[in-house]
Amino acid sequence: MLTLEVNDMTCGHCAGRISKAVKDLDPEATVAIDLAQRQVSVSPAEATPEAIREAIVAAGYTPRAIA
């Protein structure tokens, strides 16, 4: 599972755009969003962590890996 902090995800619309970006890349991925913590957790089926980060950036957000 990949967990990312996305501090510029501020509302449900943002969460929906991020989820769609990941699902467009990897339709079988599981995406869990915690808007209060501004975290996105992804269990990819095919996509690499880097590709997921790039998809979120392309959607207009700034993901940061959580150590």
mmCIF file as Biopython writes it, N, C-alpha, C and O atoms, coordinates in Angstrom:
data_model
#
loop_
_atom_site.group_PDB
_atom_site.id
_atom_site.type_symbol
_atom_site.label_atom_id
_atom_site.label_alt_id
_atom_site.label_comp_id
_atom_site.label_asym_id
_atom_site.label_entity_id
_atom_site.label_seq_id
_atom_site.pdbx_PDB_ins_code
_atom_site.Cartn_x
_atom_site.Cartn_y
_atom_site.Cartn_z
_atom_site.occupancy
_atom_site.B_iso_or_equiv
_atom_site.auth_seq_id
_atom_site.auth_asym_id
_atom_site.pdbx_PDB_model_num
ATOM 1   N N  . MET A ? 1  ? 0.844   -1.180 0.000   1.0 0.0 1  A 1 
ATOM 2   C CA . MET A ? 1  ? 0.000   0.000  0.000   1.0 0.0 1  A 1 
ATOM 3   C C  . MET A ? 1  ? 0.886   1.240  0.000   1.0 0.0 1  A 1 
ATOM 4   O O  . MET A ? 1  ? 1.906   1.294  0.688   1.0 0.0 1  A 1 
ATOM 5   N N  . LEU A ? 2  ? 0.485   2.213  -0.769  1.0 0.0 2  A 1 
ATOM 6   C CA . LEU A ? 2  ? 1.176   3.492  -0.859  1.0 0.0 2  A 1 
ATOM 7   C C  . LEU A ? 2  ? 0.327   4.529  -0.138  1.0 0.0 2  A 1 
ATOM 8   O O  . LEU A ? 2  ? -0.852  4.688  -0.455  1.0 0.0 2  A 1 
ATOM 9   N N  . THR A ? 3  ? 0.905   5.233  0.821   1.0 0.0 3  A 1 
ATOM 10  C CA . THR A ? 3  ? 0.193   6.297  1.523   1.0 0.0 3  A 1 
ATOM 11  C C  . THR A ? 3  ? 0.906   7.610  1.258   1.0 0.0 3  A 1 
ATOM 12  O O  . THR A ? 3  ? 2.115   7.740  1.450   1.0 0.0 3  A 1 
ATOM 13  N N  . LEU A ? 4  ? 0.121   8.575  0.812   1.0 0.0 4  A 1 
ATOM 14  C CA . LEU A ? 4  ? 0.654   9.883  0.458   1.0 0.0 4  A 1 
ATOM 15  C C  . LEU A ? 4  ? -0.067  10.971 1.239   1.0 0.0 4  A 1 
ATOM 16  O O  . LEU A ? 4  ? -1.267  10.873 1.497   1.0 0.0 4  A 1 
ATOM 17  N N  . GLU A ? 5  ? 0.667   11.995 1.609   1.0 0.0 5  A 1 
ATOM 18  C CA . GLU A ? 5  ? 0.081   13.192 2.197   1.0 0.0 5  A 1 
ATOM 19  C C  . GLU A ? 5  ? -0.125  14.177 1.059   1.0 0.0 5  A 1 
ATOM 20  O O  . GLU A ? 5  ? 0.783   14.425 0.266   1.0 0.0 5  A 1 
ATOM 21  N N  . VAL A ? 6  ? -1.328  14.738 0.985   1.0 0.0 6  A 1 
ATOM 22  C CA . VAL A ? 6  ? -1.645  15.699 -0.071  1.0 0.0 6  A 1 
ATOM 23  C C  . VAL A ? 6  ? -2.240  16.926 0.617   1.0 0.0 6  A 1 
ATOM 24  O O  . VAL A ? 6  ? -3.458  17.041 0.757   1.0 0.0 6  A 1 
ATOM 25  N N  . ASN A ? 7  ? -1.371  17.838 1.041   1.0 0.0 7  A 1 
ATOM 26  C CA . ASN A ? 7  ? -1.816  18.981 1.831   1.0 0.0 7  A 1 
ATOM 27  C C  . ASN A ? 7  ? -2.716  19.939 1.076   1.0 0.0 7  A 1 
ATOM 28  O O  . ASN A ? 7  ? -3.475  20.684 1.695   1.0 0.0 7  A 1 
ATOM 29  N N  . ASP A ? 8  ? -2.649  19.938 -0.260  1.0 0.0 8  A 1 
ATOM 30  C CA . ASP A ? 8  ? -3.520  20.831 -1.014  1.0 0.0 8  A 1 
ATOM 31  C C  . ASP A ? 8  ? -4.840  20.164 -1.416  1.0 0.0 8  A 1 
ATOM 32  O O  . ASP A ? 8  ? -5.562  20.690 -2.262  1.0 0.0 8  A 1 
ATOM 33  N N  . MET A ? 9  ? -5.156  19.023 -0.824  1.0 0.0 9  A 1 
ATOM 34  C CA . MET A ? 9  ? -6.459  18.370 -0.975  1.0 0.0 9  A 1 
ATOM 35  C C  . MET A ? 9  ? -7.334  18.900 0.164   1.0 0.0 9  A 1 
ATOM 36  O O  . MET A ? 9  ? -7.171  18.497 1.316   1.0 0.0 9  A 1 
ATOM 37  N N  . THR A ? 10 ? -8.263  19.805 -0.162  1.0 0.0 10 A 1 
ATOM 38  C CA . THR A ? 10 ? -8.987  20.517 0.888   1.0 0.0 10 A 1 
ATOM 39  C C  . THR A ? 10 ? -10.483 20.235 0.948   1.0 0.0 10 A 1 
ATOM 40  O O  . THR A ? 10 ? -11.152 20.663 1.889   1.0 0.0 10 A 1 
ATOM 41  N N  . CYS A ? 11 ? -11.018 19.523 -0.041  1.0 0.0 11 A 1 
ATOM 42  C CA . CYS A ? 11 ? -12.470 19.323 -0.052  1.0 0.0 11 A 1 
ATOM 43  C C  . CYS A ? 11 ? -12.821 18.015 -0.763  1.0 0.0 11 A 1 
ATOM 44  O O  . CYS A ? 11 ? -11.953 17.322 -1.292  1.0 0.0 11 A 1 
ATOM 45  N N  . GLY A ? 12 ? -14.085 17.708 -0.760  1.0 0.0 12 A 1 
ATOM 46  C CA . GLY A ? 12 ? -14.553 16.498 -1.414  1.0 0.0 12 A 1 
ATOM 47  C C  . GLY A ? 12 ? -14.299 16.497 -2.913  1.0 0.0 12 A 1 
ATOM 48  O O  . GLY A ? 12 ? -14.037 15.448 -3.501  1.0 0.0 12 A 1 
ATOM 49  N N  . HIS A ? 13 ? -14.376 17.669 -3.531  1.0 0.0 13 A 1 
ATOM 50  C CA . HIS A ? 13 ? -14.089 17.760 -4.968  1.0 0.0 13 A 1 
ATOM 51  C C  . HIS A ? 13 ? -12.637 17.377 -5.240  1.0 0.0 13 A 1 
ATOM 52  O O  . HIS A ? 13 ? -12.346 16.638 -6.181  1.0 0.0 13 A 1 
ATOM 53  N N  . CYS A ? 14 ? -11.732 17.887 -4.409  1.0 0.0 14 A 1 
ATOM 54  C CA . CYS A ? 14 ? -10.308 17.535 -4.545  1.0 0.0 14 A 1 
ATOM 55  C C  . CYS A ? 14 ? -10.132 16.023 -4.406  1.0 0.0 14 A 1 
ATOM 56  O O  . CYS A ? 14 ? -9.442  15.391 -5.206  1.0 0.0 14 A 1 
ATOM 57  N N  . ALA A ? 15 ? -10.757 15.460 -3.391  1.0 0.0 15 A 1 
ATOM 58  C CA . ALA A ? 15 ? -10.641 14.021 -3.149  1.0 0.0 15 A 1 
ATOM 59  C C  . ALA A ? 15 ? -11.150 13.229 -4.351  1.0 0.0 15 A 1 
ATOM 60  O O  . ALA A ? 15 ? -10.546 12.231 -4.743  1.0 0.0 15 A 1 
ATOM 61  N N  . GLY A ? 16 ? -12.253 13.675 -4.929  1.0 0.0 16 A 1 
ATOM 62  C CA . GLY A ? 16 ? -12.805 13.006 -6.100  1.0 0.0 16 A 1 
ATOM 63  C C  . GLY A ? 16 ? -11.883 13.080 -7.303  1.0 0.0 16 A 1 
ATOM 64  O O  . GLY A ? 16 ? -11.747 12.105 -8.043  1.0 0.0 16 A 1 
ATOM 65  N N  . ARG A ? 17 ? -11.250 14.225 -7.506  1.0 0.0 17 A 1 
ATOM 66  C CA . ARG A ? 17 ? -10.313 14.372 -8.629  1.0 0.0 17 A 1 
ATOM 67  C C  . ARG A ? 17 ? -9.106  13.461 -8.456  1.0 0.0 17 A 1 
ATOM 68  O O  . ARG A ? 17 ? -8.638  12.849 -9.417  1.0 0.0 17 A 1 
ATOM 69  N N  . ILE A ? 18 ? -8.605  13.373 -7.228  1.0 0.0 18 A 1 
ATOM 70  C CA . ILE A ? 18 ? -7.448  12.514 -6.967  1.0 0.0 18 A 1 
ATOM 71  C C  . ILE A ? 18 ? -7.823  11.051 -7.170  1.0 0.0 18 A 1 
ATOM 72  O O  . ILE A ? 18 ? -7.082  10.298 -7.801  1.0 0.0 18 A 1 
ATOM 73  N N  . SER A ? 19 ? -8.967  10.653 -6.639  1.0 0.0 19 A 1 
ATOM 74  C CA . SER A ? 19 ? -9.419  9.273  -6.798  1.0 0.0 19 A 1 
ATOM 75  C C  . SER A ? 19 ? -9.592  8.931  -8.279  1.0 0.0 19 A 1 
ATOM 76  O O  . SER A ? 19 ? -9.185  7.858  -8.723  1.0 0.0 19 A 1 
ATOM 77  N N  . LYS A ? 20 ? -10.195 9.841  -9.038  1.0 0.0 20 A 1 
ATOM 78  C CA . LYS A ? 20 ? -10.392 9.612  -10.471 1.0 0.0 20 A 1 
ATOM 79  C C  . LYS A ? 20 ? -9.055  9.503  -11.198 1.0 0.0 20 A 1 
ATOM 80  O O  . LYS A ? 20 ? -8.896  8.656  -12.077 1.0 0.0 20 A 1 
ATOM 81  N N  . ALA A ? 21 ? -8.100  10.347 -10.841 1.0 0.0 21 A 1 
ATOM 82  C CA . ALA A ? 21 ? -6.785  10.308 -11.491 1.0 0.0 21 A 1 
ATOM 83  C C  . ALA A ? 21 ? -6.118  8.951  -11.284 1.0 0.0 21 A 1 
ATOM 84  O O  . ALA A ? 21 ? -5.530  8.388  -12.207 1.0 0.0 21 A 1 
ATOM 85  N N  . VAL A ? 22 ? -6.217  8.435  -10.063 1.0 0.0 22 A 1 
ATOM 86  C CA . VAL A ? 22 ? -5.612  7.127  -9.770  1.0 0.0 22 A 1 
ATOM 87  C C  . VAL A ? 22 ? -6.366  6.020  -10.498 1.0 0.0 22 A 1 
ATOM 88  O O  . VAL A ? 22 ? -5.750  5.130  -11.084 1.0 0.0 22 A 1 
ATOM 89  N N  . LYS A ? 23 ? -7.697  6.071  -10.465 1.0 0.0 23 A 1 
ATOM 90  C CA . LYS A ? 23 ? -8.503  5.027  -11.112 1.0 0.0 23 A 1 
ATOM 91  C C  . LYS A ? 23 ? -8.365  5.051  -12.635 1.0 0.0 23 A 1 
ATOM 92  O O  . LYS A ? 23 ? -8.429  4.005  -13.281 1.0 0.0 23 A 1 
ATOM 93  N N  . ASP A ? 24 ? -8.178  6.240  -13.209 1.0 0.0 24 A 1 
ATOM 94  C CA . ASP A ? 24 ? -7.950  6.318  -14.656 1.0 0.0 24 A 1 
ATOM 95  C C  . ASP A ? 24 ? -6.643  5.623  -15.023 1.0 0.0 24 A 1 
ATOM 96  O O  . ASP A ? 24 ? -6.543  4.997  -16.078 1.0 0.0 24 A 1 
ATOM 97  N N  . LEU A ? 25 ? -5.656  5.733  -14.161 1.0 0.0 25 A 1 
ATOM 98  C CA . LEU A ? 25 ? -4.358  5.098  -14.380 1.0 0.0 25 A 1 
ATOM 99  C C  . LEU A ? 25 ? -4.425  3.594  -14.131 1.0 0.0 25 A 1 
ATOM 100 O O  . LEU A ? 25 ? -3.888  2.798  -14.902 1.0 0.0 25 A 1 
ATOM 101 N N  . ASP A ? 26 ? -5.093  3.220  -13.041 1.0 0.0 26 A 1 
ATOM 102 C CA . ASP A ? 26 ? -5.128  1.823  -12.594 1.0 0.0 26 A 1 
ATOM 103 C C  . ASP A ? 26 ? -6.550  1.505  -12.119 1.0 0.0 26 A 1 
ATOM 104 O O  . ASP A ? 26 ? -6.848  1.618  -10.930 1.0 0.0 26 A 1 
ATOM 105 N N  . PRO A ? 27 ? -7.430  1.106  -13.049 1.0 0.0 27 A 1 
ATOM 106 C CA . PRO A ? 27 ? -8.842  0.904  -12.712 1.0 0.0 27 A 1 
ATOM 107 C C  . PRO A ? 27 ? -9.099  -0.096 -11.584 1.0 0.0 27 A 1 
ATOM 108 O O  . PRO A ? 27 ? -10.126 -0.008 -10.910 1.0 0.0 27 A 1 
ATOM 109 N N  . GLU A ? 28 ? -8.196  -1.032 -11.370 1.0 0.0 28 A 1 
ATOM 110 C CA . GLU A ? 28 ? -8.392  -2.044 -10.331 1.0 0.0 28 A 1 
ATOM 111 C C  . GLU A ? 28 ? -7.797  -1.641 -8.982  1.0 0.0 28 A 1 
ATOM 112 O O  . GLU A ? 28 ? -7.892  -2.397 -8.015  1.0 0.0 28 A 1 
ATOM 113 N N  . ALA A ? 29 ? -7.194  -0.473 -8.910  1.0 0.0 29 A 1 
ATOM 114 C CA . ALA A ? 29 ? -6.591  -0.013 -7.649  1.0 0.0 29 A 1 
ATOM 115 C C  . ALA A ? 29 ? -7.676  0.274  -6.616  1.0 0.0 29 A 1 
ATOM 116 O O  . ALA A ? 29 ? -8.801  0.639  -6.959  1.0 0.0 29 A 1 
ATOM 117 N N  . THR A ? 30 ? -7.320  0.105  -5.359  1.0 0.0 30 A 1 
ATOM 118 C CA . THR A ? 30 ? -8.184  0.495  -4.253  1.0 0.0 30 A 1 
ATOM 119 C C  . THR A ? 30 ? -7.664  1.821  -3.727  1.0 0.0 30 A 1 
ATOM 120 O O  . THR A ? 30 ? -6.485  1.949  -3.399  1.0 0.0 30 A 1 
ATOM 121 N N  . VAL A ? 31 ? -8.552  2.810  -3.648  1.0 0.0 31 A 1 
ATOM 122 C CA . VAL A ? 31 ? -8.167  4.147  -3.201  1.0 0.0 31 A 1 
ATOM 123 C C  . VAL A ? 31 ? -8.973  4.489  -1.955  1.0 0.0 31 A 1 
ATOM 124 O O  . VAL A ? 31 ? -10.203 4.421  -1.963  1.0 0.0 31 A 1 
ATOM 125 N N  . ALA A ? 32 ? -8.272  4.856  -0.881  1.0 0.0 32 A 1 
ATOM 126 C CA . ALA A ? 32 ? -8.923  5.293  0.357   1.0 0.0 32 A 1 
ATOM 127 C C  . ALA A ? 32 ? -8.427  6.698  0.663   1.0 0.0 32 A 1 
ATOM 128 O O  . ALA A ? 32 ? -7.222  6.951  0.699   1.0 0.0 32 A 1 
ATOM 129 N N  . ILE A ? 33 ? -9.369  7.605  0.882   1.0 0.0 33 A 1 
ATOM 130 C CA . ILE A ? 33 ? -9.005  8.997  1.134   1.0 0.0 33 A 1 
ATOM 131 C C  . ILE A ? 33 ? -9.476  9.398  2.520   1.0 0.0 33 A 1 
ATOM 132 O O  . ILE A ? 33 ? -10.632 9.189  2.886   1.0 0.0 33 A 1 
ATOM 133 N N  . ASP A ? 34 ? -8.563  9.975  3.284   1.0 0.0 34 A 1 
ATOM 134 C CA . ASP A ? 34 ? -8.862  10.540 4.599   1.0 0.0 34 A 1 
ATOM 135 C C  . ASP A ? 34 ? -8.703  12.048 4.458   1.0 0.0 34 A 1 
ATOM 136 O O  . ASP A ? 34 ? -7.604  12.586 4.593   1.0 0.0 34 A 1 
ATOM 137 N N  . LEU A ? 35 ? -9.814  12.719 4.186   1.0 0.0 35 A 1 
ATOM 138 C CA . LEU A ? 35 ? -9.767  14.150 3.922   1.0 0.0 35 A 1 
ATOM 139 C C  . LEU A ? 35 ? -9.305  14.934 5.147   1.0 0.0 35 A 1 
ATOM 140 O O  . LEU A ? 35 ? -8.556  15.902 5.014   1.0 0.0 35 A 1 
ATOM 141 N N  . ALA A ? 36 ? -9.742  14.528 6.334   1.0 0.0 36 A 1 
ATOM 142 C CA . ALA A ? 36 ? -9.354  15.235 7.557   1.0 0.0 36 A 1 
ATOM 143 C C  . ALA A ? 36 ? -7.843  15.209 7.770   1.0 0.0 36 A 1 
ATOM 144 O O  . ALA A ? 36 ? -7.254  16.200 8.200   1.0 0.0 36 A 1 
ATOM 145 N N  . GLN A ? 37 ? -7.220  14.072 7.469   1.0 0.0 37 A 1 
ATOM 146 C CA . GLN A ? 37 ? -5.767  13.940 7.628   1.0 0.0 37 A 1 
ATOM 147 C C  . GLN A ? 37 ? -5.012  14.325 6.355   1.0 0.0 37 A 1 
ATOM 148 O O  . GLN A ? 37 ? -3.783  14.392 6.338   1.0 0.0 37 A 1 
ATOM 149 N N  . ARG A ? 38 ? -5.784  14.580 5.282   1.0 0.0 38 A 1 
ATOM 150 C CA . ARG A ? 38 ? -5.211  14.910 3.970   1.0 0.0 38 A 1 
ATOM 151 C C  . ARG A ? 38 ? -4.264  13.814 3.489   1.0 0.0 38 A 1 
ATOM 152 O O  . ARG A ? 38 ? -3.142  14.072 3.052   1.0 0.0 38 A 1 
ATOM 153 N N  . GLN A ? 39 ? -4.762  12.579 3.589   1.0 0.0 39 A 1 
ATOM 154 C CA . GLN A ? 39 ? -3.971  11.424 3.178   1.0 0.0 39 A 1 
ATOM 155 C C  . GLN A ? 39 ? -4.727  10.600 2.141   1.0 0.0 39 A 1 
ATOM 156 O O  . GLN A ? 39 ? -5.950  10.471 2.183   1.0 0.0 39 A 1 
ATOM 157 N N  . VAL A ? 40 ? -3.957  10.054 1.216   1.0 0.0 40 A 1 
ATOM 158 C CA . VAL A ? 40 ? -4.482  9.165  0.185   1.0 0.0 40 A 1 
ATOM 159 C C  . VAL A ? 40 ? -3.717  7.855  0.296   1.0 0.0 40 A 1 
ATOM 160 O O  . VAL A ? 40 ? -2.487  7.842  0.256   1.0 0.0 40 A 1 
ATOM 161 N N  . SER A ? 41 ? -4.445  6.756  0.436   1.0 0.0 41 A 1 
ATOM 162 C CA . SER A ? 41 ? -3.829  5.429  0.475   1.0 0.0 41 A 1 
ATOM 163 C C  . SER A ? 41 ? -4.280  4.668  -0.763  1.0 0.0 41 A 1 
ATOM 164 O O  . SER A ? 41 ? -5.468  4.616  -1.082  1.0 0.0 41 A 1 
ATOM 165 N N  . VAL A ? 42 ? -3.317  4.085  -1.448  1.0 0.0 42 A 1 
ATOM 166 C CA . VAL A ? 42 ? -3.609  3.371  -2.693  1.0 0.0 42 A 1 
ATOM 167 C C  . VAL A ? 42 ? -3.005  1.980  -2.627  1.0 0.0 42 A 1 
ATOM 168 O O  . VAL A ? 42 ? -1.827  1.813  -2.312  1.0 0.0 42 A 1 
ATOM 169 N N  . SER A ? 43 ? -3.830  0.984  -2.930  1.0 0.0 43 A 1 
ATOM 170 C CA . SER A ? 43 ? -3.339  -0.380 -3.140  1.0 0.0 43 A 1 
ATOM 171 C C  . SER A ? 43 ? -3.416  -0.616 -4.642  1.0 0.0 43 A 1 
ATOM 172 O O  . SER A ? 43 ? -4.475  -0.961 -5.168  1.0 0.0 43 A 1 
ATOM 173 N N  . PRO A ? 44 ? -2.299  -0.431 -5.328  1.0 0.0 44 A 1 
ATOM 174 C CA . PRO A ? 44 ? -2.338  -0.549 -6.787  1.0 0.0 44 A 1 
ATOM 175 C C  . PRO A ? 44 ? -2.456  -1.995 -7.245  1.0 0.0 44 A 1 
ATOM 176 O O  . PRO A ? 44 ? -1.969  -2.916 -6.590  1.0 0.0 44 A 1 
ATOM 177 N N  . ALA A ? 45 ? -3.118  -2.171 -8.391  1.0 0.0 45 A 1 
ATOM 178 C CA . ALA A ? 45 ? -3.179  -3.484 -9.021  1.0 0.0 45 A 1 
ATOM 179 C C  . ALA A ? 45 ? -2.050  -3.609 -10.040 1.0 0.0 45 A 1 
ATOM 180 O O  . ALA A ? 45 ? -1.456  -4.678 -10.186 1.0 0.0 45 A 1 
ATOM 181 N N  . GLU A ? 46 ? -1.756  -2.513 -10.743 1.0 0.0 46 A 1 
ATOM 182 C CA . GLU A ? 46 ? -0.760  -2.544 -11.807 1.0 0.0 46 A 1 
ATOM 183 C C  . GLU A ? 46 ? 0.221   -1.382 -11.741 1.0 0.0 46 A 1 
ATOM 184 O O  . GLU A ? 46 ? 1.403   -1.558 -12.036 1.0 0.0 46 A 1 
ATOM 185 N N  . ALA A ? 47 ? -0.243  -0.212 -11.362 1.0 0.0 47 A 1 
ATOM 186 C CA . ALA A ? 47 ? 0.572   1.002  -11.450 1.0 0.0 47 A 1 
ATOM 187 C C  . ALA A ? 47 ? 1.692   1.017  -10.413 1.0 0.0 47 A 1 
ATOM 188 O O  . ALA A ? 47 ? 1.562   0.466  -9.319  1.0 0.0 47 A 1 
ATOM 189 N N  . THR A ? 48 ? 2.783   1.654  -10.783 1.0 0.0 48 A 1 
ATOM 190 C CA . THR A ? 48 ? 3.902   1.824  -9.858  1.0 0.0 48 A 1 
ATOM 191 C C  . THR A ? 48 ? 3.624   3.018  -8.947  1.0 0.0 48 A 1 
ATOM 192 O O  . THR A ? 48 ? 2.831   3.891  -9.300  1.0 0.0 48 A 1 
ATOM 193 N N  . PRO A ? 49 ? 4.265   3.064  -7.785  1.0 0.0 49 A 1 
ATOM 194 C CA . PRO A ? 49 ? 4.096   4.231  -6.907  1.0 0.0 49 A 1 
ATOM 195 C C  . PRO A ? 49 ? 4.442   5.543  -7.614  1.0 0.0 49 A 1 
ATOM 196 O O  . PRO A ? 49 ? 3.759   6.548  -7.420  1.0 0.0 49 A 1 
ATOM 197 N N  . GLU A ? 50 ? 5.485   5.539  -8.420  1.0 0.0 50 A 1 
ATOM 198 C CA . GLU A ? 50 ? 5.871   6.767  -9.130  1.0 0.0 50 A 1 
ATOM 199 C C  . GLU A ? 50 ? 4.784   7.191  -10.116 1.0 0.0 50 A 1 
ATOM 200 O O  . GLU A ? 50 ? 4.488   8.380  -10.235 1.0 0.0 50 A 1 
ATOM 201 N N  . ALA A ? 51 ? 4.196   6.243  -10.813 1.0 0.0 51 A 1 
ATOM 202 C CA . ALA A ? 51 ? 3.125   6.565  -11.761 1.0 0.0 51 A 1 
ATOM 203 C C  . ALA A ? 51 ? 1.907   7.129  -11.034 1.0 0.0 51 A 1 
ATOM 204 O O  . ALA A ? 51 ? 1.245   8.036  -11.539 1.0 0.0 51 A 1 
ATOM 205 N N  . ILE A ? 52 ? 1.612   6.598  -9.856  1.0 0.0 52 A 1 
ATOM 206 C CA . ILE A ? 52 ? 0.490   7.109  -9.063  1.0 0.0 52 A 1 
ATOM 207 C C  . ILE A ? 52 ? 0.771   8.544  -8.637  1.0 0.0 52 A 1 
ATOM 208 O O  . ILE A ? 52 ? -0.095  9.411  -8.758  1.0 0.0 52 A 1 
ATOM 209 N N  . ARG A ? 53 ? 1.977   8.797  -8.139  1.0 0.0 53 A 1 
ATOM 210 C CA . ARG A ? 53 ? 2.336   10.171 -7.753  1.0 0.0 53 A 1 
ATOM 211 C C  . ARG A ? 53 ? 2.221   11.111 -8.954  1.0 0.0 53 A 1 
ATOM 212 O O  . ARG A ? 53 ? 1.693   12.216 -8.831  1.0 0.0 53 A 1 
ATOM 213 N N  . GLU A ? 54 ? 2.712   10.676 -10.106 1.0 0.0 54 A 1 
ATOM 214 C CA . GLU A ? 54 ? 2.652   11.512 -11.311 1.0 0.0 54 A 1 
ATOM 215 C C  . GLU A ? 54 ? 1.211   11.798 -11.722 1.0 0.0 54 A 1 
ATOM 216 O O  . GLU A ? 54 ? 0.913   12.904 -12.171 1.0 0.0 54 A 1 
ATOM 217 N N  . ALA A ? 55 ? 0.316   10.829 -11.579 1.0 0.0 55 A 1 
ATOM 218 C CA . ALA A ? 55 ? -1.093  11.034 -11.918 1.0 0.0 55 A 1 
ATOM 219 C C  . ALA A ? 55 ? -1.728  12.066 -10.992 1.0 0.0 55 A 1 
ATOM 220 O O  . ALA A ? 55 ? -2.535  12.885 -11.432 1.0 0.0 55 A 1 
ATOM 221 N N  . ILE A ? 56 ? -1.365  12.029 -9.715  1.0 0.0 56 A 1 
ATOM 222 C CA . ILE A ? 56 ? -1.902  13.000 -8.757  1.0 0.0 56 A 1 
ATOM 223 C C  . ILE A ? 56 ? -1.353  14.393 -9.056  1.0 0.0 56 A 1 
ATOM 224 O O  . ILE A ? 56 ? -2.086  15.379 -8.968  1.0 0.0 56 A 1 
ATOM 225 N N  . VAL A ? 57 ? -0.081  14.482 -9.407  1.0 0.0 57 A 1 
ATOM 226 C CA . VAL A ? 57 ? 0.514   15.773 -9.797  1.0 0.0 57 A 1 
ATOM 227 C C  . VAL A ? 57 ? -0.188  16.307 -11.046 1.0 0.0 57 A 1 
ATOM 228 O O  . VAL A ? 57 ? -0.503  17.495 -11.118 1.0 0.0 57 A 1 
ATOM 229 N N  . ALA A ? 58 ? -0.433  15.444 -12.022 1.0 0.0 58 A 1 
ATOM 230 C CA . ALA A ? 58 ? -1.099  15.855 -13.258 1.0 0.0 58 A 1 
ATOM 231 C C  . ALA A ? 58 ? -2.517  16.361 -12.988 1.0 0.0 58 A 1 
ATOM 232 O O  . ALA A ? 58 ? -3.042  17.177 -13.746 1.0 0.0 58 A 1 
ATOM 233 N N  . ALA A ? 59 ? -3.134  15.876 -11.909 1.0 0.0 59 A 1 
ATOM 234 C CA . ALA A ? 59 ? -4.471  16.335 -11.526 1.0 0.0 59 A 1 
ATOM 235 C C  . ALA A ? 59 ? -4.414  17.684 -10.808 1.0 0.0 59 A 1 
ATOM 236 O O  . ALA A ? 59 ? -5.451  18.286 -10.529 1.0 0.0 59 A 1 
ATOM 237 N N  . GLY A ? 60 ? -3.194  18.158 -10.508 1.0 0.0 60 A 1 
ATOM 238 C CA . GLY A ? 60 ? -3.050  19.482 -9.917  1.0 0.0 60 A 1 
ATOM 239 C C  . GLY A ? 60 ? -2.720  19.505 -8.440  1.0 0.0 60 A 1 
ATOM 240 O O  . GLY A ? 60 ? -2.871  20.538 -7.788  1.0 0.0 60 A 1 
ATOM 241 N N  . TYR A ? 61 ? -2.271  18.378 -7.900  1.0 0.0 61 A 1 
ATOM 242 C CA . TYR A ? 61 ? -2.006  18.289 -6.461  1.0 0.0 61 A 1 
ATOM 243 C C  . TYR A ? 61 ? -0.551  17.929 -6.199  1.0 0.0 61 A 1 
ATOM 244 O O  . TYR A ? 61 ? 0.182   17.526 -7.102  1.0 0.0 61 A 1 
ATOM 245 N N  . THR A ? 62 ? -0.153  18.084 -4.946  1.0 0.0 62 A 1 
ATOM 246 C CA . THR A ? 62 ? 1.245   17.878 -4.565  1.0 0.0 62 A 1 
ATOM 247 C C  . THR A ? 62 ? 1.344   16.752 -3.542  1.0 0.0 62 A 1 
ATOM 248 O O  . THR A ? 62 ? 1.272   17.011 -2.340  1.0 0.0 62 A 1 
ATOM 249 N N  . PRO A ? 63 ? 1.505   15.513 -3.989  1.0 0.0 63 A 1 
ATOM 250 C CA . PRO A ? 63 ? 1.614   14.390 -3.049  1.0 0.0 63 A 1 
ATOM 251 C C  . PRO A ? 63 ? 3.014   14.294 -2.450  1.0 0.0 63 A 1 
ATOM 252 O O  . PRO A ? 63 ? 4.012   14.614 -3.097  1.0 0.0 63 A 1 
ATOM 253 N N  . ARG A ? 64 ? 3.059   13.843 -1.195  1.0 0.0 64 A 1 
ATOM 254 C CA . ARG A ? 64 ? 4.339   13.618 -0.520  1.0 0.0 64 A 1 
ATOM 255 C C  . ARG A ? 64 ? 4.249   12.274 0.181   1.0 0.0 64 A 1 
ATOM 256 O O  . ARG A ? 64 ? 3.301   12.007 0.919   1.0 0.0 64 A 1 
ATOM 257 N N  . ALA A ? 65 ? 5.240   11.438 -0.056  1.0 0.0 65 A 1 
ATOM 258 C CA . ALA A ? 65 ? 5.259   10.113 0.571   1.0 0.0 65 A 1 
ATOM 259 C C  . ALA A ? 65 ? 5.356   10.256 2.082   1.0 0.0 65 A 1 
ATOM 260 O O  . ALA A ? 65 ? 6.078   11.114 2.589   1.0 0.0 65 A 1 
ATOM 261 N N  . ILE A ? 66 ? 4.632   9.420  2.787   1.0 0.0 66 A 1 
ATOM 262 C CA . ILE A ? 66 ? 4.696   9.384  4.245   1.0 0.0 66 A 1 
ATOM 263 C C  . ILE A ? 66 ? 5.629   8.251  4.627   1.0 0.0 66 A 1 
ATOM 264 O O  . ILE A ? 66 ? 5.429   7.103  4.230   1.0 0.0 66 A 1 
ATOM 265 N N  . ALA A ? 67 ? 6.647   8.584  5.399   1.0 0.0 67 A 1 
ATOM 266 C CA . ALA A ? 67 ? 7.647   7.572  5.793   1.0 0.0 67 A 1 
ATOM 267 C C  . ALA A ? 67 ? 7.105   6.676  6.879   1.0 0.0 67 A 1 
ATOM 268 O O  . ALA A ? 67 ? 7.801   5.769  7.335   1.0 0.0 67 A 1 
#
